[in-house]
């Protein structure tokens, strides 16, 4: 399954699996961007992201990790 910037919940699930010990609210956006673009299933333009999309991923990650 390919991951795209418009898939915040799917990206969040992948980040939970690859970085289970991380508090998503403590991860800088620059680090989160790096981790996302390094995901094996990430298939989008690495530069095609906005701060709002990173925030959406961060909130989805937080919700999924604490839900």
C-alpha positions, 0 to 999 in steps of 0.5 A, a space after each residue: 500500500 502506497 502512502 501519500 501526504 493526504 493519508 495522515 492516519 495511514 502514515 501515523 500507523 506506519 510511524 507508530 510501527 517504526 517509532 513506537 517509543 516516540 511521543 509524537 508531540 515531541 518530534 520536530 517536524 523536520 525529523 517527522 518529515 525525514 521519518 515519513 519520507 524514509 518509510 518503505 511505502 511512502 510514494 509521494 513527492 517528499 517536497 510536496 508537503 505543507 506544515 498543515 499536512 505535517 500537523 495533520 499527521 502529528 495529530 493522527 499519530 497522537 490520536 492513534 498512539 493514545 487512543 
